[in-house]
């Protein structure tokens, strides 16, 4: 069966009737996460809402103002998943999310055009494609695709757009019609029922396709081949933008250029050079800071060892410390049996911590201190417990230190001494 959306992809509203409605559950994507939801599967006499297929995602829209969360194809039917019930036999009004639909039409027809031109010029087949939400990828059956080939294809596809070539769908009632063998395509799904649709770009290409398409190449507006990336074995991915996506991309790129011009203090053509210079300077500065931080760690340990009377617990917090700072402290302290509590990072944003000392102390206090910091961690080689802290407030650090000193005092081998603590 061919749906109304495949016969006329420009219909934005449509009236039809509910054939069936039954309770169901499905998985949808919300904010990048898969979520299982309960609702109803609604089948209509016909639909302008496209079910996913042929590499094209499903539409969005409403049925009697109820949002359609998902649309799939089951044999000859389009199954609309709704959060609310609509009884069988109800007359309904459909509205399609036109911005999403037209974007899919532009990108899908652009893919057909690029696939045809690449095949005609170089003999490389399209093995798959992904419409995505930003950049379209077209996988070609070749390990390489040169910049000269990119330029040739981009010029030709945009020339086709300027020639305002028509795009028309044709329905073939019999899927076994031998005429279909001469058209490009990856074949029909195993559960295909009814007529077969062929989309023709006049004088350029004819291909089996169930998706929605524009009626004239001029509606694509423009196509940009951004470049290539390595695909699967012996494959190359073309990175493509077309139509409204290309316009948005150009606008966003210009905005970023303006922002970078202010940050880097230079025009667009020099931004790469200026950014490279800034990164190099930052690395050198970071290198100097790291060296000074290591020297500071060594000095702090030296002062700790010289303090009279000697403390039996080493406690140190440094907001600007890092893993190297911790490593230097641990190395300079040397004594694995010395009880240690080292924390680095921001009070609110958290950071890292280390609990060190006798195996029994580490085993008993490591998980408890980790819980105080709301973090995650694990013992390492028995004498050290390392972890990440979600917060390092003064109160949580004081509680952690108290645990350490109480543990040591309980063993009867130490007195409490003031803590060295850097902001």
PEKAMO-V770383 format. One record per residue. N is the residue number from 1. RES is the residue in one small letter. PHI is phi in whole degrees, 0 to 359 (none if undefined). PSI is psi in whole degrees, -180 to 180 (* if undefined). D_CENTER is the distance of its C-alpha to the mean C-alpha in whole Angstrom. Layout:
# PEKAMO-V770383
N_RES_PHI_PSI_D_CENTER, N_RES_PHI_PSI_D_CENTER
This chain:
# PEKAMO-V770383
1_x_none_140_35, 2_x_255_133_34, 3_x_273_163_32, 4_x_301_-33_33, 5_x_295_-25_30, 6_x_273_-24_30, 7_x_278_-39_34, 8_x_220_96_33, 9_x_286_-6_29, 10_x_265_-3_31, 11_x_292_126_32, 12_x_258_-24_30, 13_x_224_153_33, 14_x_197_145_35, 15_x_247_136_37, 16_x_206_-164_37, 17_x_225_149_38, 18_x_282_124_37, 19_x_275_-40_38, 20_x_203_156_37, 21_x_210_121_35, 22_x_220_148_34, 23_x_298_147_32, 24_x_197_173_29, 25_x_225_155_26, 26_x_207_173_22, 27_x_249_126_18, 28_x_238_163_16, 29_x_262_119_13, 30_x_235_119_13, 31_x_53_40_10, 32_x_82_0_8, 33_x_243_142_11, 34_x_283_130_13, 35_x_230_133_17, 36_x_272_128_20, 37_x_229_153_22, 38_x_259_149_26, 39_x_184_-141_27, 40_x_221_140_29, 41_x_265_117_29, 42_x_247_126_31, 43_x_249_132_32, 44_x_252_165_34, 45_x_296_-34_37, 46_x_200_169_35, 47_x_208_150_31, 48_x_257_4_30, 49_x_263_117_26, 50_x_284_129_25, 51_x_278_149_23, 52_x_304_146_21, 53_x_166_152_22, 54_x_67_24_22, 55_x_88_-5_19, 56_x_259_131_19, 57_x_294_164_17, 58_x_285_161_19, 59_x_284_173_21, 60_x_232_155_21, 61_x_174_-160_24, 62_x_225_153_27, 63_x_236_116_30, 64_x_50_43_33, 65_x_68_7_31, 66_x_268_127_29, 67_x_294_137_25, 68_x_267_119_24, 69_x_272_-23_21, 70_x_194_147_20, 71_x_223_125_23, 72_x_233_164_23, 73_x_254_135_26, 74_x_230_104_29, 75_x_56_-119_32, 76_x_269_2_33, 77_x_250_150_32, 78_x_261_126_29, 79_x_256_116_28, 80_x_263_125_26, 81_x_263_120_25, 82_x_238_153_26, 83_x_282_-14_27, 84_x_233_155_30, 85_x_279_142_33, 86_x_232_113_35, 87_x_300_149_38, 88_x_304_139_39, 89_x_90_-6_42, 90_x_287_134_40, 91_x_285_131_40, 92_x_230_156_36, 93_x_246_126_35, 94_x_256_141_31, 95_x_228_133_29, 96_x_262_145_26, 97_x_289_97_23, 98_x_291_-35_24, 99_x_299_-45_22, 100_x_293_-45_19, 101_x_299_-49_22, 102_x_294_-36_23, 103_x_300_-46_20, 104_x_297_-39_19, 105_x_298_-46_23, 106_x_297_-48_23, 107_x_292_-39_20, 108_x_292_-44_21, 109_x_293_-37_25, 110_x_299_-41_24, 111_x_298_-45_22, 112_x_303_-46_26, 113_x_296_-48_27, 114_x_297_-45_26, 115_x_303_-44_26, 116_x_295_-46_30, 117_x_294_-44_30, 118_x_298_-41_29, 119_x_295_-46_31, 120_x_295_-42_34, 121_x_279_-39_34, 122_x_235_-9_33, 123_x_77_18_33, 124_x_267_125_29, 125_x_278_150_28, 126_x_275_121_24, 127_x_263_-22_23, 128_x_191_170_20, 129_x_205_160_17, 130_x_223_117_14, 131_x_289_-38_14, 132_x_58_-166_11, 133_x_246_-5_10, 134_x_225_-89_11, 135_x_267_133_12, 136_x_277_138_14, 137_x_245_135_15, 138_x_239_117_18, 139_x_273_123_19, 140_x_253_147_23, 141_x_277_57_26, 142_x_210_142_26, 143_x_285_-18_26, 144_x_221_153_26, 145_x_209_113_26, 146_x_283_165_28, 147_x_295_-33_27, 148_x_294_-40_31, 149_x_295_-40_29, 150_x_302_-47_26, 151_x_297_-42_29, 152_x_299_-47_31, 153_x_294_-44_29, 154_x_299_-43_27, 155_x_298_-44_31, 156_x_290_-41_32, 157_x_294_-36_29, 158_x_286_-29_30, 159_x_295_-40_34, 160_x_299_-39_33, 161_x_297_-43_31, 162_x_295_-26_34, 163_x_279_-3_37, 164_x_54_52_36, 165_x_284_137_36, 166_x_282_152_36, 167_x_233_122_33, 168_x_227_141_35, 169_x_268_144_34, 170_x_231_135_37, 171_x_259_131_38, 172_x_249_116_39, 173_x_298_-32_41, 174_x_252_118_41, 175_x_291_-13_38, 176_x_263_9_41, 177_x_300_122_42, 178_x_298_-20_43, 179_x_299_-29_42, 180_x_291_-21_38, 181_x_294_-21_39, 182_x_274_-4_39, 183_x_263_147_35, 184_x_292_148_32, 185_x_164_161_30, 186_x_264_10_28, 187_x_97_170_30, 188_x_264_150_30, 189_x_299_153_29, 190_x_299_-30_31, 191_x_262_18_32, 192_x_295_135_32, 193_x_229_139_35, 194_x_92_-158_37, 195_x_291_159_37, 196_x_249_137_35, 197_x_255_132_33, 198_x_242_128_34, 199_x_257_124_32, 200_x_245_124_34, 201_x_265_109_33, 202_x_309_122_37, 203_x_76_2_38, 204_x_239_-49_35, 205_x_195_149_34, 206_x_225_130_34, 207_x_214_145_31, 208_x_296_132_31, 209_x_195_137_28, 210_x_260_-6_27, 211_x_281_173_25, 212_x_272_142_26, 213_x_221_158_27, 214_x_287_164_28, 215_x_265_-12_32, 216_x_209_137_33, 217_x_301_-23_31, 218_x_297_-22_31, 219_x_286_-12_29, 220_x_286_-30_26, 221_x_79_-59_27, 222_x_194_157_26, 223_x_230_136_24, 224_x_236_124_22, 225_x_270_105_21, 226_x_291_-32_19, 227_x_157_-162_20, 228_x_228_163_19, 229_x_217_157_17, 230_x_294_131_19, 231_x_260_-151_18, 232_x_293_-176_19, 233_x_306_123_23, 234_x_60_29_25, 235_x_236_156_22, 236_x_230_136_21, 237_x_261_124_18, 238_x_275_137_19, 239_x_254_121_16, 240_x_229_143_18, 241_x_230_142_18, 242_x_216_154_21, 243_x_59_-135_22, 244_x_297_-31_21, 245_x_298_-41_18, 246_x_295_-41_20, 247_x_298_-45_22, 248_x_296_-42_19, 249_x_299_-43_17, 250_x_296_-43_21, 251_x_297_-45_21, 252_x_295_-38_18, 253_x_296_-40_19, 254_x_294_-41_23, 255_x_298_-43_22, 256_x_295_-37_20, 257_x_300_-44_23, 258_x_296_-43_26, 259_x_297_-44_24, 260_x_293_-33_24, 261_x_299_-39_27, 262_x_288_-38_28, 263_x_286_-45_27, 264_x_269_-8_28, 265_x_59_49_31, 266_x_194_162_31, 267_x_288_168_31, 268_x_304_-41_28, 269_x_292_-15_29, 270_x_250_5_30, 271_x_293_-37_26, 272_x_298_-45_25, 273_x_296_-44_29, 274_x_292_-39_29, 275_x_295_-41_25, 276_x_297_-41_26, 277_x_295_-42_30, 278_x_295_-42_28, 279_x_295_-42_26, 280_x_298_-43_29, 281_x_296_-41_31, 282_x_295_-40_28, 283_x_297_-41_28, 284_x_295_-42_32, 285_x_297_-42_32, 286_x_296_-37_30, 287_x_297_-43_32, 288_x_295_-43_35, 289_x_297_-42_34, 290_x_296_-41_33, 291_x_297_-43_37, 292_x_293_-36_38, 293_x_294_-39_36, 294_x_295_-41_37, 295_x_297_-40_41, 296_x_296_-41_41, 297_x_299_-43_40, 298_x_296_-39_43, 299_x_294_-41_45, 300_x_297_-41_44, 301_x_294_-41_45, 302_x_299_-44_48, 303_x_295_-39_49, 304_x_299_-43_48, 305_x_290_-27_50, 306_x_270_-11_53, 307_x_293_134_53, 308_x_244_135_56, 309_x_289_158_56, 310_x_295_134_53, 311_x_280_150_51, 312_x_261_-2_50, 313_x_226_131_46, 314_x_260_119_43, 315_x_233_127_41, 316_x_212_134_39, 317_x_233_135_36, 318_x_221_122_35, 319_x_299_-41_32, 320_x_265_13_31, 321_x_285_167_31, 322_x_216_-171_29, 323_x_297_-35_29, 324_x_294_-39_31, 325_x_299_-45_34, 326_x_298_-44_34, 327_x_299_-41_35, 328_x_294_-43_37, 329_x_302_-48_39, 330_x_297_-41_39, 331_x_292_-44_40, 332_x_291_-34_43, 333_x_294_-41_44, 334_x_75_-57_45, 335_x_293_110_46, 336_x_294_-25_44, 337_x_274_-6_46, 338_x_288_123_46, 339_x_298_131_44, 340_x_224_142_41, 341_x_223_109_38, 342_x_241_129_36, 343_x_230_141_33, 344_x_224_140_31, 345_x_130_-178_28, 346_x_276_146_28, 347_x_300_-43_30, 348_x_270_-39_27, 349_x_273_-13_24, 350_x_86_-171_26, 351_x_177_-131_26, 352_x_235_158_27, 353_x_214_157_31, 354_x_223_132_33, 355_x_246_123_36, 356_x_230_164_39, 357_x_140_-159_42, 358_x_302_150_44, 359_x_305_-39_43, 360_x_293_-40_44, 361_x_297_-48_43, 362_x_299_-43_39, 363_x_294_-41_39, 364_x_281_-45_40, 365_x_267_-26_39, 366_x_309_-57_35, 367_x_296_-34_34, 368_x_290_-41_36, 369_x_291_-38_35, 370_x_302_-42_31, 371_x_294_-38_31, 372_x_301_-36_33, 373_x_272_1_30, 374_x_60_36_28, 375_x_245_-165_26, 376_x_227_140_25, 377_x_190_-180_27, 378_x_200_154_30, 379_x_290_150_33, 380_x_228_114_33, 381_x_60_25_37, 382_x_81_-41_39, 383_x_264_1_39, 384_x_218_137_36, 385_x_243_118_33, 386_x_248_146_30, 387_x_198_173_27, 388_x_253_134_25, 389_x_254_137_26, 390_x_279_-25_24, 391_x_209_149_27, 392_x_227_50_31, 393_x_297_160_33, 394_x_301_-39_37, 395_x_292_-40_38, 396_x_290_-35_35, 397_x_291_-38_36, 398_x_295_-40_40, 399_x_295_-39_40, 400_x_294_-42_38, 401_x_296_-40_41, 402_x_298_-40_44, 403_x_301_-44_42, 404_x_298_-50_43, 405_x_291_-37_46, 406_x_296_-38_48, 407_x_296_-45_47, 408_x_294_-43_49, 409_x_297_-34_52, 410_x_294_-25_52, 411_x_273_-6_52, 412_x_74_28_55, 413_x_227_51_54, 414_x_172_154_53, 415_x_246_161_54, 416_x_279_136_51, 417_x_228_150_51, 418_x_303_148_49, 419_x_268_139_45, 420_x_278_119_44, 421_x_220_122_41, 422_x_259_143_39, 423_x_291_*_37
